[in-house]
Structures are given as C-alpha cells and as structure tokens.
C-alpha cells in the first residue's frame, strides 16, 4: 500500500503548497473564501502568473496585482471587523465575517434588504475602496446583521467612521470621525 498510487498521504506536501498558492483571501489555508466572481478573478491571475517566468516583467506585474488585491481585501475585512467590534460584537466579529462555500442566506426575504444595504454601504460610505466590485461575501454578512437586527446600526457606524468623500479628497487621522 505504501508503494501504490492509492496512498492518501503521497501528495500531502504538494497539497499544502497548492492550497497556499491558490488561497484566494489573505492568509494561508483560508477556507472562508467563496467561489464568487472576484475569487475567480484572483484565481485566474494566480494561474497566469504561475505560468510565467519569475524574472519576467509580466510575472512581477501580476505578482504585484495579486498582492494589492489581497491587501485590499484584508483592509476591507479589517474595516468591517472594526465596525462590528464598535457595535459590541467583539467575540463574534470573526465568525460573522466568516463565509464559506456552505454558508446560506438565513431568510430569502432578507436577500433584497441585504442587497439594498450593501449597495447603500458602497455608495454612501468608504468602507469599500472606489474600485471595489461588491463581493458576495459581504451579502452573507449583511444578511447575518439583519438577522441580528444590527444592519441599520452597522450602516450608521460605517457612515460615521468611513464617510464618503469626494474623489481625490484625502482624509488624515485628525479628520476621521470619532469611534462610537
């Protein structure tokens, strides 16, 4: 059995390396990603980068784009976590933000409201960067907030902490809204 191709441990190291490389969010072995469009974009970038010569200019550009996208995702998640903690969800913040392939919408009637709130967050706050395409991941989070009757309060805090600024206007730390 150790010499046959049926050994389940034969590719263990390769699996770990592949998991690390195909990680679609920000930390190694993150199982919380979904197979949404933005995940596929990142995955395709990783696949294309891995087919290129590491010393090439194209590889360096793609590597930078992948890093930038992951950092942006980490920043957005950090913003959401910050607001959840401000609302008193200190222990629950990580689980509220955890979205897996097995995640479901708690109530299909909440879907329209969740979409409206998510769209409103993207249009009226800076919780998402301007170039950000709305992620399905946050639709699940907003659905959870609706179930907890905290979605409207989340929006209020997001509006205060990450107010929408005209494009080009920079915000330094002294101009940020006070924490709630």
Order of alpha helices (4+ residues) and beta strands (2+ residues): alpha-alpha-alpha-alpha-alpha-alpha-alpha
